[in-house]
Amino acid sequence: MIINSVQNIPFKGIIDTHVHLGHWYKASKPGHYYGKDTTDDFRAPFKNINADLEADTFVKNAEKLDSMLVSDLDVMSEEYYKGEFFGNEDFLKTIEDDPFYIPLAVCRPDKTDGDTKDIEKLLEKYPKSFAGFKFHPEAMNLPADDKKYEPYMKLASKKNFPCMFHSEGEGVSDVDAIYRLAKKFPDVPVILAHMGAGGAFCHQKAIDVFEESLKNNDANLYVDLSWVDWENGLPSYEKPSVKKVVDVALKYNALDKILFATDTPLGCFGENPEGGKSAFEAYEMSVDSLQNFIKRNYPENYNEILNGIFHDNATKLFNIEE
């Protein structure tokens, strides 16, 4: 994985904060299972790279993709749902105690009516396995500010867990609804996954909510950059929405609240190849386009922003041991 236009930069590596395993339903691949063998393809792509490459290569600077924060698609589904305890437990078994994979427990307040006993049982049995909670309001058809989420947020506060929410610009995953919930639990880190999926208008709504939370200091919001600034199914090298959110973060000294993410293996990262690119090539393009965007737009504090977004922010948020 070669980073083409940047030289002599101490790139620490990558932590991908939004990855999935499990069954995913699309017309082209109904019920297709994405297992650990799929995402393993991204973890050590450097062994095939010529060792004599110059110092501006990814293999010299980052050495490896450090970690993936993973959640289970089956617990989010209807057909494969086994309950919060058994579903998340089965998911743990699929990643085989591999420290490369850092699991988030998928929560289903729509199924439990807000009763957290199964999640608490899970965390009691596996006290050091999970790094946070994952919620998908759209998959549950449960508005993100519904009171059924509140017991989970209280538990997250108790466990010092970040909570990742699938977010969109409107509907049950609306960023405004997530913000309303987050304001009730200002000590809980809440991640707006996809930074309000749905294009530039939706991303702007998420940025506005993010900025309001920083201005008012009334919620602990983060954003992840999966599917932000995309074109023809692939990451774009022009990143106007990323530029806006980085500028907001700089204004409020909040660079630590932006996270690199891909949503692998969905879309171009495995589910639906685009533009003749393999899943790995699309992943490389995602890394390369973001790094070079940062280099072009923020040359004076490039190192801080680069390593923060790709590595340090996730390490701090999820308490990842290095």
C-alpha positions in Angstrom: 0.0 0.0 0.0 2.0 3.0 -1.3 1.3 6.6 -0.2 2.4 8.4 -3.3 2.9 12.1 -2.7 4.1 12.3 0.9 7.7 11.8 2.0 9.5 11.3 5.3 6.4 11.5 7.4 6.2 9.3 10.6 2.8 7.8 9.8 2.0 5.7 13.0 -0.5 3.4 11.3 -4.2 2.9 10.9 -7.1 2.0 13.2 -10.3 1.5 11.3 -13.1 2.3 13.7 -16.0 0.9 11.6 -15.9 -2.6 10.3 -18.5 -5.5 10.2 -18.6 -9.2 10.1 -21.7 -11.4 9.5 -24.5 -11.7 7.0 -25.4 -8.7 4.8 -28.5 -8.6 2.6 -28.3 -7.0 -0.9 -30.1 -8.1 -4.0 -26.8 -9.2 -5.6 -25.8 -11.3 -2.6 -28.8 -12.1 -0.4 -27.6 -13.4 3.0 -24.0 -13.3 2.0 -21.7 -14.0 4.9 -18.6 -11.9 5.5 -16.3 -13.7 7.8 -12.9 -13.0 9.4 -11.3 -14.4 6.2 -12.7 -11.4 4.4 -11.3 -8.7 6.6 -8.0 -10.6 7.2 -7.1 -9.6 3.7 -6.6 -6.0 4.9 -4.4 -6.7 7.9 -1.1 -7.6 6.4 -1.0 -6.5 2.8 2.7 -5.4 3.1 4.3 -8.8 2.9 4.1 -8.7 -0.9 5.6 -5.3 -1.2 9.3 -5.0 -2.3 11.4 -4.4 0.8 13.6 -2.0 -1.2 10.8 0.6 -1.6 11.7 4.2 -0.7 10.9 5.7 2.7 7.7 7.3 1.5 5.9 4.0 1.3 3.2 2.9 3.7 5.1 -0.2 4.6 8.0 1.8 5.9 6.0 4.4 7.7 3.0 2.5 9.2 4.2 -1.1 9.0 0.7 -2.4 9.4 -3.0 -1.8 9.7 -3.1 -1.9 13.5 -6.7 -2.7 14.4 -10.3 -2.9 13.3 -13.2 -2.0 15.5 -15.8 -4.6 14.5 -19.5 -5.2 15.1 -21.8 -8.1 14.1 -24.3 -7.7 11.3 -26.2 -10.8 12.5 -27.2 -9.2 15.8 -28.5 -6.2 13.7 -30.5 -8.6 11.5 -33.9 -10.2 11.9 -33.3 -13.7 10.4 -30.0 -14.3 12.3 -30.8 -12.5 15.5 -30.2 -14.8 18.5 -30.5 -12.2 21.3 -28.0 -9.7 22.6 -26.2 -12.2 24.7 -25.9 -15.2 22.5 -25.5 -13.2 19.3 -22.6 -11.1 20.6 -21.1 -14.2 22.3 -21.2 -16.1 19.0 -19.6 -13.1 17.3 -16.7 -13.2 19.8 -16.1 -16.8 18.9 -15.7 -15.9 15.2 -12.9 -13.5 15.9 -11.1 -16.1 17.9 -9.6 -13.8 20.6 -7.6 -12.1 17.8 -6.3 -8.8 19.2 -6.4 -7.3 15.8 -10.2 -7.2 16.1 -11.7 -5.0 18.8 -15.4 -5.8 19.1 -18.3 -3.5 19.8 -21.4 -5.1 21.4 -24.4 -4.6 19.2 -27.4 -3.5 21.2 -31.1 -4.0 20.3 -33.3 -1.8 22.5 -36.1 -2.4 20.0 -36.1 -6.1 21.0 -35.5 -5.6 24.7 -37.7 -2.5 25.3 -34.6 -1.0 27.0 -33.9 -3.9 29.3 -30.1 -4.2 29.5 -29.9 -7.5 31.5 -28.5 -9.5 28.6 -25.9 -6.9 27.7 -24.9 -6.7 31.4 -24.7 -10.5 31.5 -22.5 -10.4 28.4 -20.1 -7.8 29.9 -20.0 -9.8 33.2 -18.9 -13.0 31.4 -16.5 -11.1 29.0 -15.4 -8.1 31.1 -12.4 -7.2 28.9 -13.6 -8.2 25.4 -15.8 -5.3 24.3 -14.7 -1.7 23.7 -18.1 0.0 23.3 -21.7 -0.3 22.1 -23.1 -0.2 18.5 -26.6 1.0 17.7 -28.3 1.0 14.2 -31.5 3.0 14.5 -32.3 2.5 10.9 -32.0 -1.3 11.0 -34.2 -1.3 14.2 -36.6 1.3 12.9 -36.3 2.9 16.3 -35.8 6.7 16.4 -32.4 7.5 18.0 -34.0 9.7 20.7 -36.4 6.9 21.9 -36.3 6.4 25.6 -35.4 2.7 25.1 -31.8 3.7 24.4 -31.5 5.5 27.8 -30.8 2.4 29.9 -28.0 1.5 27.5 -26.5 5.0 27.7 -26.6 4.8 31.5 -24.7 1.5 31.3 -22.3 3.0 28.8 -21.6 5.8 31.3 -21.0 3.2 34.0 -18.6 1.2 31.8 -16.9 4.2 30.2 -18.0 2.9 26.8 -18.2 5.0 23.6 -21.5 4.5 21.7 -21.5 4.3 17.9 -24.7 5.2 16.1 -25.4 4.7 12.5 -26.4 8.3 11.5 -28.2 9.9 8.6 -29.4 13.3 7.7 -33.0 12.4 8.3 -35.3 9.6 9.4 -34.9 7.5 12.5 -31.1 7.8 12.4 -31.3 11.6 12.1 -28.3 13.3 13.6 -30.5 15.8 15.5 -32.2 12.9 17.3 -28.8 11.3 18.2 -27.7 14.7 19.5 -30.9 15.0 21.6 -30.1 11.6 23.2 -26.4 12.5 23.6 -27.2 15.7 25.5 -28.9 13.6 28.2 -25.7 11.7 28.8 -22.9 14.3 28.2 -20.2 12.1 29.7 -20.8 9.3 27.1 -18.8 9.6 23.8 -21.3 9.3 21.0 -20.0 8.6 17.4 -22.0 9.9 14.4 -21.0 7.0 12.1 -20.9 8.1 8.5 -21.1 11.7 9.6 -24.8 11.8 8.6 -24.9 9.4 5.6 -26.7 10.6 2.5 -24.5 13.1 0.7 -23.2 16.6 1.2 -26.5 18.1 2.6 -26.7 15.3 5.2 -23.0 15.6 6.1 -23.5 19.3 6.6 -26.3 18.6 9.1 -24.0 16.4 11.0 -21.3 19.0 11.0 -23.7 21.6 12.2 -24.7 19.3 15.1 -21.1 18.5 15.8 -20.2 22.2 16.0 -23.2 23.1 18.1 -22.2 20.4 20.7 -18.7 21.9 20.8 -20.0 25.5 21.1 -22.4 24.6 23.9 -20.3 21.9 25.5 -23.5 19.9 26.0 -22.7 16.5 24.4 -19.6 14.5 23.7 -20.0 13.9 19.9 -17.5 12.3 17.5 -17.7 11.7 13.8 -16.4 8.9 11.7 -15.5 9.4 8.0 -16.9 6.3 6.5 -18.8 7.1 3.2 -18.0 10.8 3.5 -17.1 12.5 0.2 -17.7 9.6 -2.2 -18.0 9.6 -6.0 -19.2 6.8 -8.3 -19.0 4.3 -5.5 -15.3 5.1 -4.6 -13.6 7.6 -2.3 -13.1 11.0 -3.9 -9.8 12.9 -3.7 -11.8 16.1 -3.3 -13.2 16.2 0.2 -15.3 19.3 0.9 -17.2 17.8 3.8 -14.0 16.5 5.5 -12.5 20.0 5.0 -15.5 21.5 6.8 -15.4 19.2 9.8 -11.7 19.4 10.2 -12.0 23.2 10.2 -14.7 23.1 12.8 -12.5 20.8 14.9 -9.6 23.1 14.6 -11.7 26.1 15.6 -12.8 24.3 18.9 -9.6 22.4 19.5 -11.4 19.2 18.9 -9.3 17.3 16.4 -9.4 14.3 18.6 -13.1 13.8 17.8 -12.6 12.8 14.1 -12.1 9.1 13.3 -11.0 7.1 10.2 -13.5 4.5 9.2 -14.5 2.5 6.1 -17.6 0.3 6.9 -15.6 -2.6 5.4 -16.6 -5.1 3.9 -19.6 -3.2 2.6 -19.7 -1.3 -0.7 -16.5 -1.1 -2.6 -14.6 -2.8 0.2 -15.9 -6.2 -0.6 -19.7 -6.3 -1.2 -19.8 -4.4 -4.5 -16.5 -3.7 -6.4 -16.5 -0.4 -8.2 -14.5 1.0 -11.1 -12.5 -2.2 -11.6 -11.0 -1.8 -8.2 -10.4 -4.8 -5.9 -11.5 -4.5 -2.3 -7.9 -3.9 -1.3 -7.4 -1.3 -4.0 -10.5 0.6 -2.8 -9.2 0.5 0.7 -5.8 1.8 -0.4 -7.6 4.5 -2.3 -9.5 5.5 0.9 -6.3 5.8 2.8 -4.4 7.5 0.1 -7.1 10.1 -0.8 -7.5 11.1 2.9 -3.8 11.3 3.6 -3.1 13.4 0.5 -6.1 15.6 1.3 -4.7 16.4 4.7 -1.3 17.1 3.2 -2.6 19.5 0.6 -4.9 21.4 3.0 -3.0 21.4 6.3 0.7 21.3 5.6 1.6 23.1 8.8 0.0 20.6 11.2 -0.1 17.6 8.9 1.4 15.2 11.3 -1.0 16.0 14.1 -4.1 15.7 11.9 -2.9 12.7 10.0 -1.9 10.6 13.0 -4.9 11.8 15.0 -7.5 10.8 12.5 -5.9 7.5 11.4 -4.6 6.4 14.8 -4.3 8.4 18.0 -7.9 9.5 18.3 -9.2 5.9 18.2 -6.4 4.7 20.6 -7.6 7.3 23.1 -11.3 6.9 22.7 -11.4 3.1 22.8 -8.6 2.8 25.3 -6.5 0.6 22.9 -3.2 -0.6 24.3 -0.3 0.0 21.9 
